[in-house]
Amino acid sequence: MNAKADDDALSWSGDDDPTLDVGSEASPALPPGYTAVGRGSGGATAPSEAPSPSSPSAAEHEASVGRAGNAALVAVGVLGGVYLLYAIGWLLGGLRLQERITPDAMLVVSTALAVAAPALWFGAVVLLTRTAPRWARFAWLLAGALILVPWPFLTIGPV
């Protein structure tokens, strides 16, 4: 137990165990293109392998793929909302079509697929363009927004 009661909450039993000391071991090796940052990162080194000339450098790859900025995240969120509205539009348009014509199994299946198509497109684009440049993700999302317009909802209406 520590002398101060406030320090008790910040320690665990066995903190002074010498087998937990990792500072004396050899420094870990990092994959190519990674840089160690933070406390205790001075000992971490990258392997001595030089990247091949045909592969892009880590900086070029980070610049092309990179982390999404605030504007990119907002744009993906807005397009996700558009796809959600498209799914609702396909549902309402499909239900409206089922009122006008005799529903059969093919109409029910095609309505279900039409409702699922925007979510599937959005998920596939986000999953398959993880390592692609940001412009490619937005190009595919905008193409899907043009392709998946809920025409029954726009032509017949919801009511």
N, CA, C and O of each residue as an XYZ file, in Angstrom:
636
protein
N       0.842     -1.173      0.000
C       0.000      0.000      0.000
C       0.891      1.243      0.000
O       1.924      1.278      0.670
N       0.493      2.231     -0.737
C       1.277      3.450     -0.835
C       1.067      4.326      0.392
O       0.087      4.186      1.125
N       2.014      5.228      0.590
C       1.909      6.131      1.727
C       0.750      7.091      1.543
O       0.075      7.433      2.515
N       0.509      7.523      0.343
C      -0.596      8.456      0.075
C      -1.805      7.678     -0.413
O      -1.666      6.789     -1.254
N      -2.973      7.989      0.092
C      -4.195      7.303     -0.309
C      -4.566      7.637     -1.750
O      -5.195      6.825     -2.428
N      -4.182      8.831     -2.228
C      -4.522      9.223     -3.603
C      -3.761      8.378     -4.621
O      -4.268      8.143     -5.717
N      -2.569      7.922     -4.286
C      -1.770      7.130     -5.210
C      -2.243      5.689     -5.306
O      -1.870      4.990     -6.248
N      -3.049      5.222     -4.363
C      -3.537      3.852     -4.404
C      -4.392      3.590     -5.637
O      -4.338      2.498     -6.203
N      -5.172      4.567     -6.055
C      -6.055      4.372     -7.204
C      -5.280      4.313     -8.513
O      -5.799      3.828     -9.518
N      -4.051      4.800     -8.509
C      -3.276      4.858     -9.736
C      -2.263      3.733     -9.860
O      -1.451      3.746    -10.785
N      -2.287      2.775     -8.973
C      -1.313      1.690     -9.028
C      -2.025      0.348     -8.914
O      -3.143      0.253     -8.409
N      -1.342     -0.684     -9.397
C      -1.849     -2.045     -9.342
C      -0.905     -2.884     -8.500
O       0.280     -2.578     -8.374
N      -1.432     -3.909     -7.947
C      -0.584     -4.832     -7.221
C       0.333     -5.527     -8.216
O      -0.141     -6.073     -9.212
N       1.624     -5.518     -7.967
C       2.573     -6.148     -8.873
C       3.198     -5.180     -9.855
O       3.886     -5.612    -10.780
N       2.977     -3.855     -9.681
C       3.601     -2.881    -10.577
C       5.118     -2.907    -10.492
O       5.800     -2.561    -11.456
N       5.641     -3.308     -9.365
C       7.082     -3.306     -9.194
C       7.723     -4.642     -9.592
O       8.876     -4.899     -9.243
N       6.993     -5.484    -10.311
C       7.507     -6.780    -10.752
C       8.606     -6.564    -11.790
O       8.349     -5.927    -12.812
N       9.829     -7.075    -11.565
C      10.930     -6.831    -12.511
C      10.734     -7.522    -13.862
O      11.368     -7.127    -14.840
N       9.881     -8.532    -13.943
C       9.681     -9.198    -15.232
C       8.840     -8.366    -16.184
O       8.778     -8.670    -17.375
N       8.197     -7.327    -15.686
C       7.377     -6.465    -16.533
C       8.181     -5.333    -17.163
O       7.637     -4.572    -17.963
N       9.436     -5.206    -16.830
C      10.279     -4.139    -17.357
C      10.646     -4.461    -18.802
O      11.441     -5.367    -19.055
N      10.075     -3.728    -19.744
C      10.355     -3.963    -21.159
C      11.394     -3.004    -21.703
O      11.782     -3.122    -22.866
N      11.851     -2.067    -20.905
C      12.816     -1.083    -21.381
C      14.189     -1.659    -21.622
O      14.964     -1.096    -22.394
N      14.513     -2.773    -20.980
C      15.847     -3.329    -21.132
C      15.978     -4.241    -22.343
O      17.092     -4.627    -22.694
N      14.873     -4.598    -22.991
C      14.925     -5.492    -24.143
C      15.319     -4.725    -25.394
O      15.386     -3.496    -25.386
N      15.577     -5.455    -26.463
C      15.945     -4.833    -27.735
C      14.773     -4.038    -28.274
O      13.617     -4.388    -28.034
N      15.062     -2.980    -28.996
C      13.997     -2.130    -29.527
C      13.244     -2.858    -30.644
O      13.842     -3.605    -31.419
N      11.937     -2.637    -30.721
C      11.156     -3.317    -31.749
C      11.410     -2.722    -33.129
O      11.737     -1.543    -33.261
N      11.257     -3.550    -34.147
C      11.438     -3.084    -35.522
C      10.088     -2.698    -36.089
O       9.088     -3.368    -35.832
N      10.052     -1.630    -36.854
C       8.830     -1.149    -37.474
C       8.789     -1.564    -38.937
O       9.839     -1.723    -39.562
N       7.593     -1.743    -39.495
C       7.490     -2.028    -40.927
C       7.978     -0.839    -41.742
O       8.022      0.278    -41.227
N       8.342     -1.052    -42.992
C       8.817      0.051    -43.832
C       7.738      1.121    -43.985
O       6.562      0.810    -44.176
N       8.147      2.365    -43.900
C       7.224      3.469    -44.090
C       6.597      3.974    -42.804
O       5.874      4.969    -42.839
N       6.842      3.337    -41.678
C       6.269      3.757    -40.407
C       7.321      4.499    -39.588
O       8.509      4.184    -39.655
N       6.878      5.473    -38.826
C       7.749      6.234    -37.966
C       7.215      6.154    -36.551
O       6.022      6.361    -36.328
N       8.066      5.863    -35.608
C       7.663      5.775    -34.215
C       7.510      7.176    -33.642
O       8.356      8.039    -33.876
N       6.445      7.405    -32.899
C       6.202      8.690    -32.243
C       5.778      8.415    -30.809
O       5.357      7.306    -30.480
N       5.888      9.409    -29.973
C       5.407      9.288    -28.608
C       6.516      8.947    -27.637
O       7.681      8.828    -28.015
N       6.134      8.791    -26.374
C       7.081      8.512    -25.306
C       7.728      7.146    -25.516
O       7.036      6.162    -25.776
N       9.022      7.088    -25.404
C       9.745      5.838    -25.528
C       9.923      5.362    -26.953
O      10.309      4.213    -27.168
N       9.655      6.207    -27.934
C       9.764      5.767    -29.329
C      11.161      5.937    -29.891
O      11.401      5.590    -31.048
N      12.088      6.460    -29.107
C      13.449      6.683    -29.603
C      14.161      5.402    -29.959
O      15.036      5.408    -30.824
N      13.806      4.287    -29.309
C      14.484      3.037    -29.576
C      13.912      2.262    -30.737
O      14.569      1.347    -31.232
N      12.718      2.586    -31.194
C      12.086      1.848    -32.286
C      12.696      2.288    -33.607
O      12.807      3.481    -33.889
N      13.081      1.328    -34.396
C      13.713      1.641    -35.668
C      13.032      0.888    -36.788
O      12.434     -0.166    -36.570
N      13.122      1.424    -37.970
C      12.586      0.757    -39.155
C      13.640     -0.209    -39.670
O      14.832      0.034    -39.485
N      13.230     -1.302    -40.314
C      14.207     -2.226    -40.877
C      15.023     -1.555    -41.966
O      14.612     -0.545    -42.537
N      16.182     -2.130    -42.246
C      17.099     -1.492    -43.192
C      16.773     -1.804    -44.644
O      17.581     -1.526    -45.530
N      15.605     -2.375    -44.903
C      15.237     -2.681    -46.288
C      14.866     -1.398    -47.013
O      14.092     -0.593    -46.495
N      15.396     -1.205    -48.173
C      15.050     -0.048    -48.986
C      13.837     -0.400    -49.844
O      13.771     -1.506    -50.381
N      12.873      0.517    -49.986
C      11.719      0.220    -50.821
C      12.124      0.098    -52.285
O      13.057      0.757    -52.743
N      11.419     -0.740    -52.997
C      11.734     -0.916    -54.412
C      11.340      0.332    -55.180
O      10.400      1.020    -54.783
N      12.032      0.645    -56.269
C      11.736      1.865    -57.016
C      10.352      1.848    -57.654
O       9.782      2.906    -57.918
N       9.803      0.654    -57.907
C       8.495      0.602    -58.555
C       7.357      0.879    -57.585
O       6.273      1.284    -58.005
N       7.588      0.664    -56.280
C       6.521      0.907    -55.310
C       6.549      2.365    -54.873
O       7.620      2.956    -54.737
N       5.363      2.951    -54.650
C       5.335      4.351    -54.224
C       5.859      4.468    -52.793
O       5.745      3.536    -51.996
N       6.426      5.614    -52.490
C       6.918      5.821    -51.136
C       5.738      5.948    -50.185
O       4.599      6.153    -50.604
N       6.032      5.823    -48.903
C       4.973      5.905    -47.891
C       4.317      7.280    -47.910
O       3.108      7.394    -47.711
N       5.105      8.323    -48.146
C       4.538      9.672    -48.172
C       3.590      9.849    -49.356
O       2.535     10.468    -49.223
N       3.968      9.304    -50.515
C       3.089      9.407    -51.683
C       1.800      8.629    -51.464
O       0.714      9.091    -51.815
N       1.933      7.440    -50.879
C       0.745      6.641    -50.623
C      -0.164      7.330    -49.602
O      -1.384      7.338    -49.766
N       0.421      7.903    -48.557
C      -0.372      8.607    -47.540
C      -1.051      9.827    -48.146
O      -2.181     10.155    -47.784
N      -0.364     10.503    -49.070
C      -0.959     11.676    -49.700
C      -2.117     11.289    -50.605
O      -3.107     12.016    -50.685
N      -2.006     10.152    -51.292
C      -3.069      9.770    -52.217
C      -4.250      9.126    -51.493
O      -5.404      9.387    -51.834
N      -3.967      8.291    -50.502
C      -5.043      7.635    -49.766
C      -5.372      8.460    -48.544
O      -6.502      8.924    -48.391
N      -4.400      8.650    -47.673
C      -4.490      9.546    -46.539
C      -5.681      9.332    -45.635
O      -6.560      8.509    -45.894
N      -5.677     10.083    -44.595
C      -6.819     10.088    -43.706
C      -7.847     11.043    -44.267
O      -7.511     12.063    -44.868
N      -9.099     10.697    -44.062
C     -10.162     11.552    -44.553
C     -10.253     12.782    -43.661
O     -10.293     12.664    -42.436
N     -10.285     13.950    -44.266
C     -10.449     15.179    -43.512
C     -11.906     15.368    -43.134
O     -12.759     14.537    -43.445
N     -12.174     16.468    -42.464
C     -13.536     16.748    -42.017
C     -14.502     16.873    -43.186
O     -15.616     16.353    -43.132
N     -14.082     17.557    -44.239
C     -14.965     17.733    -45.392
C     -15.273     16.397    -46.060
O     -16.400     16.163    -46.494
N     -14.272     15.520    -46.142
C     -14.487     14.209    -46.753
C     -15.440     13.371    -45.905
O     -16.306     12.684    -46.448
N     -15.292     13.417    -44.599
C     -16.191     12.657    -43.727
C     -17.620     13.173    -43.812
O     -18.569     12.390    -43.819
N     -17.770     14.491    -43.876
C     -19.111     15.067    -44.015
C     -19.712     14.673    -45.359
O     -20.896     14.348    -45.438
N     -18.902     14.701    -46.415
C     -19.407     14.332    -47.742
C     -19.835     12.870    -47.791
O     -20.867     12.549    -48.380
N     -19.056     11.978    -47.178
C     -19.439     10.567    -47.136
C     -20.724     10.405    -46.321
O     -21.587      9.606    -46.683
N     -20.856     11.151    -45.234
C     -22.079     11.103    -44.432
C     -23.295     11.596    -45.193
O     -24.371     11.006    -45.099
N     -23.129     12.675    -45.947
C     -24.245     13.194    -46.755
C     -24.635     12.185    -47.828
O     -25.820     11.935    -48.047
N     -23.645     11.606    -48.494
C     -23.951     10.599    -49.515
C     -24.578      9.349    -48.889
O     -25.435      8.713    -49.503
N     -24.156      8.998    -47.673
C     -24.798      7.894    -46.963
C     -26.254      8.202    -46.671
O     -27.107      7.318    -46.762
N     -26.548      9.452    -46.319
C     -27.935      9.869    -46.115
C     -28.738      9.822    -47.397
O     -29.911      9.447    -47.384
N     -28.119     10.198    -48.506
C     -28.794     10.112    -49.804
C     -29.142      8.665    -50.119
O     -30.243      8.375    -50.588
N     -28.202      7.751    -49.860
C     -28.469      6.329    -50.100
C     -29.577      5.807    -49.187
O     -30.373      4.965    -49.604
N     -29.638      6.293    -47.955
C     -30.726      5.901    -47.059
C     -32.066      6.393    -47.593
O     -33.051      5.655    -47.574
N     -32.108      7.625    -48.065
C     -33.339      8.144    -48.667
C     -33.708      7.370    -49.928
O     -34.889      7.151    -50.195
N     -32.715      6.956    -50.702
C     -32.995      6.137    -51.878
C     -33.634      4.812    -51.480
O     -34.576      4.363    -52.133
N     -33.137      4.180    -50.421
C     -33.720      2.908    -49.968
C     -35.170      3.114    -49.546
O     -36.034      2.295    -49.859
N     -35.436      4.200    -48.843
C     -36.820      4.493    -48.443
C     -37.674      4.774    -49.677
O     -38.821      4.332    -49.747
N     -37.130      5.500    -50.644
C     -37.862      5.778    -51.879
C     -38.180      4.507    -52.654
O     -39.283      4.361    -53.180
N     -37.218      3.580    -52.728
C     -37.483      2.310    -53.410
C     -38.552      1.505    -52.671
O     -39.379      0.850    -53.305
N     -38.542      1.550    -51.342
C     -39.554      0.836    -50.569
C     -40.941      1.421    -50.821
O     -41.889      0.684    -51.093
N     -41.059      2.740    -50.731
C     -42.365      3.366    -50.958
C     -42.837      3.189    -52.401
O     -44.012      2.918    -52.644
N     -41.922      3.343    -53.352
C     -42.290      3.152    -54.757
C     -42.668      1.714    -55.049
O     -43.610      1.468    -55.803
N     -41.951      0.750    -54.466
C     -42.283     -0.660    -54.670
C     -43.622     -1.029    -54.050
O     -44.394     -1.786    -54.640
N     -43.901     -0.500    -52.868
C     -45.203     -0.762    -52.240
C     -46.331     -0.125    -53.047
O     -47.417     -0.693    -53.162
N     -46.072      1.038    -53.596
C     -47.079      1.696    -54.439
C     -47.328      0.899    -55.720
O     -48.465      0.806    -56.183
N     -46.264      0.325    -56.295
C     -46.442     -0.515    -57.484
C     -47.235     -1.769    -57.148
O     -48.028     -2.229    -57.970
N     -47.042     -2.328    -55.972
C     -47.764     -3.534    -55.579
C     -49.253     -3.260    -55.397
O     -50.065     -4.177    -55.513
N     -49.625     -2.002    -55.112
C     -51.039     -1.648    -55.021
C     -51.671     -1.560    -56.412
O     -52.851     -1.872    -56.575
N     -50.898     -1.140    -57.410
C     -51.437     -0.938    -58.753
C     -51.517     -2.221    -59.563
O     -52.411     -2.362    -60.398
N     -50.602     -3.161    -59.338
C     -50.622     -4.407    -60.087
C     -50.709     -5.568    -59.108
O     -50.447     -5.411    -57.915
N     -51.075     -6.717    -59.617
C     -51.190     -7.900    -58.769
C     -49.797     -8.338    -58.339
O     -48.960     -8.670    -59.179
N     -49.545     -8.341    -57.023
C     -48.204     -8.727    -56.580
C     -47.961    -10.220    -56.761
O     -48.810    -11.045    -56.424
N     -46.812    -10.550    -57.287
C     -46.398    -11.936    -57.394
C     -45.013    -12.063    -56.760
O     -44.460    -11.079    -56.270
N     -44.469    -13.242    -56.770
C     -43.198    -13.482    -56.096
C     -42.071    -12.656    -56.721
O     -41.190    -12.167    -56.013
N     -42.100    -12.502    -58.034
C     -41.035    -11.760    -58.706
C     -41.056    -10.280    -58.317
O     -39.999     -9.668    -58.160
N     -42.234     -9.709    -58.161
C     -42.335     -8.307    -57.766
C     -41.855     -8.111    -56.330
O     -41.195     -7.118    -56.024
N     -42.179     -9.036    -55.468
C     -41.756     -8.936    -54.071
C     -40.234     -9.052    -53.974
O     -39.597     -8.282    -53.256
N     -39.653    -10.013    -54.695
C     -38.200    -10.199    -54.664
C     -37.493     -8.996    -55.269
O     -36.495     -8.527    -54.722
N     -37.995     -8.490    -56.390
C     -37.340     -7.346    -57.021
C     -37.471     -6.088    -56.163
O     -36.560     -5.260    -56.152
N     -38.573     -5.929    -55.454
C     -38.719     -4.791    -54.539
C     -37.721     -4.909    -53.395
O     -37.093     -3.920    -53.018
N     -37.566     -6.107    -52.838
C     -36.612     -6.304    -51.751
C     -35.178     -6.028    -52.217
O     -34.400     -5.411    -51.489
N     -34.832     -6.474    -53.405
C     -33.495     -6.209    -53.935
C     -33.286     -4.725    -54.233
O     -32.194     -4.191    -54.036
N     -34.338     -4.068    -54.706
C     -34.235     -2.639    -54.993
C     -34.057     -1.839    -53.707
O     -33.332     -0.844    -53.693
N     -34.708     -2.261    -52.634
C     -34.549     -1.575    -51.346
C     -33.140     -1.808    -50.798
O     -32.556     -0.903    -50.202
N     -32.593     -3.001    -50.990
C     -31.262     -3.324    -50.463
C     -30.130     -2.765    -51.325
O     -29.009     -2.621    -50.839
N     -30.395     -2.450    -52.577
C     -29.335     -2.034    -53.502
C     -28.564     -0.798    -53.037
O     -27.335     -0.815    -53.106
N     -29.210      0.271    -52.568
C     -28.410      1.428    -52.124
C     -27.476      1.108    -50.963
O     -26.332      1.561    -50.946
N     -27.952      0.336    -49.999
C     -27.098     -0.024    -48.860
C     -25.952     -0.920    -49.312
O     -24.823     -0.765    -48.846
N     -26.230     -1.847    -50.209
C     -25.181     -2.730    -50.713
C     -24.134     -1.949    -51.513
O     -22.935     -2.195    -51.382
N     -24.591     -1.016    -52.334
C     -23.658     -0.205    -53.126
C     -22.774      0.628    -52.212
O     -21.556      0.663    -52.390
N     -23.374      1.299    -51.234
C     -22.614      2.137    -50.317
C     -21.595      1.301    -49.550
O     -20.431      1.686    -49.445
N     -22.023      0.169    -49.017
C     -21.114     -0.693    -48.272
C     -19.990     -1.240    -49.135
O     -18.841     -1.299    -48.699
N     -20.315     -1.639    -50.352
C     -19.290     -2.178    -51.250
C     -18.272     -1.108    -51.624
O     -17.073     -1.385    -51.661
N     -18.729      0.104    -51.900
C     -17.798      1.175    -52.271
C     -16.884      1.513    -51.099
O     -15.675      1.655    -51.281
N     -17.440      1.643    -49.911
C     -16.617      1.985    -48.752
C     -15.621      0.861    -48.459
O     -14.467      1.129    -48.123
N     -16.052     -0.375    -48.582
C     -15.171     -1.506    -48.289
C     -14.091     -1.681    -49.359
O     -12.930     -1.922    -49.029
N     -14.457     -1.563    -50.618
C     -13.518     -1.851    -51.705
C     -12.591     -0.696    -52.042
O     -11.595     -0.901    -52.736
N     -12.884      0.509    -51.576
C     -12.023      1.655    -51.888
C     -11.260      2.139    -50.659
O     -10.896      3.312    -50.575
N     -11.017      1.242    -49.708
C     -10.269      1.634    -48.508
C      -8.860      2.077    -48.844
O      -8.357      3.030    -48.249
N      -8.216      1.410    -49.780
C      -6.832      1.749    -50.116
C      -6.734      2.556    -51.402
O      -5.630      2.887    -51.835
N      -7.837      2.873    -52.006
C      -7.838      3.655    -53.247
C      -7.758      5.146    -52.910
O      -8.019      5.540    -51.773
N      -7.403      5.961    -53.879
C      -7.421      7.411    -53.638
C      -8.833      7.888    -53.302
O      -9.827      7.273    -53.688
N      -8.888      8.994    -52.579
C     -10.174      9.511    -52.121
C     -11.104      9.855    -53.282
O     -12.316      9.667    -53.175
N     -10.557     10.352    -54.383
C     -11.399     10.737    -55.502
C     -12.122      9.531    -56.090
O     -13.234      9.662    -56.600
N     -11.493      8.350    -56.021
C     -12.128      7.147    -56.566
C     -13.356      6.772    -55.742
O     -14.388      6.391    -56.294
N     -13.242      6.883    -54.417
C     -14.397      6.589    -53.563
C     -15.562      7.525    -53.892
O     -16.703      7.080    -54.022
N     -15.273      8.817    -54.025
C     -16.353      9.764    -54.309
C     -16.907      9.583    -55.719
O     -18.097      9.796    -55.948
N     -16.060      9.194    -56.656
C     -16.555      8.938    -58.013
C     -17.538      7.768    -58.011
O     -18.591      7.843    -58.643
N     -17.198      6.688    -57.304
C     -18.103      5.532    -57.246
C     -19.373      5.862    -56.453
O     -20.460      5.408    -56.811
N     -19.243      6.640    -55.391
C     -20.447      7.009    -54.636
C     -21.368      7.905    -55.462
O     -22.588      7.753    -55.413
N     -20.793      8.832    -56.216
C     -21.630      9.692    -57.070
C     -22.236      8.905    -58.225
O     -23.375      9.164    -58.616
N     -21.494      7.946    -58.778
C     -22.057      7.103    -59.841
C     -23.243      6.308    -59.310
O     -24.261      6.184    -59.991
N     -23.122      5.773    -58.108
C     -24.236      5.044    -57.503
C     -25.422      5.948    -57.220
O     -26.570      5.524    -57.347
N     -25.155      7.189    -56.839
C     -26.251      8.128    -56.587
C     -27.004      8.441    -57.874
O     -28.198      8.737    -57.827
N     -26.341      8.383    -59.009
C     -27.020      8.607    -60.290
C     -27.719      7.347    -60.794
O     -28.788      7.430    -61.399
N     -27.126      6.193    -60.551
C     -27.677      4.931    -61.060
C     -28.888      4.473    -60.258
O     -29.844      3.952    -60.831
N     -28.862      4.658    -58.957
C     -29.861      4.065    -58.071
C     -31.046      4.970    -57.741
O     -31.717      4.762    -56.730
N     -31.306      5.953    -58.566
C     -32.439      6.850    -58.322
C     -33.736      6.025    -58.283
O     -33.974      5.225    -59.187
N     -34.572      6.203    -57.261
C     -35.807      5.422    -57.144
C     -36.897      5.920    -58.103
O     -37.742      6.732    -57.728
N     -36.862      5.425    -59.331
C     -37.780      5.900    -60.359
C     -39.248      5.639    -60.041
O     -40.066      6.513    -60.327
N     -39.641      4.509    -59.474
C     -41.067      4.341    -59.154
C     -41.576      5.405    -58.183
O     -42.707      5.875    -58.311
N     -40.761      5.774    -57.235
C     -41.151      6.809    -56.278
C     -41.283      8.162    -56.966
O     -42.193      8.932    -56.658
N     -40.372      8.452    -57.904
C     -40.403      9.751    -58.582
C     -41.528      9.826    -59.594
O     -42.098     10.901    -59.775
N     -41.874      8.741    -60.258
C     -42.900      8.783    -61.295
C     -44.315      8.606    -60.741
O     -45.240      9.286    -61.184
N     -44.490      7.704    -59.783
C     -45.831      7.438    -59.255
C     -46.105      8.291    -58.022
O     -47.217      8.788    -57.842
N     -45.107      8.459    -57.184
C     -45.286      9.200    -55.951
C     -45.525      8.260    -54.784
O     -45.789      7.073    -54.977
N     -45.432      8.791    -53.573
C     -45.586      7.931    -52.411
C     -47.019      7.587    -52.077
O     -47.265      6.592    -51.396
N     -47.973      8.378    -52.533
C     -49.373      8.150    -52.154
C     -50.240      8.026    -53.377
O     -51.450      7.832    -53.259
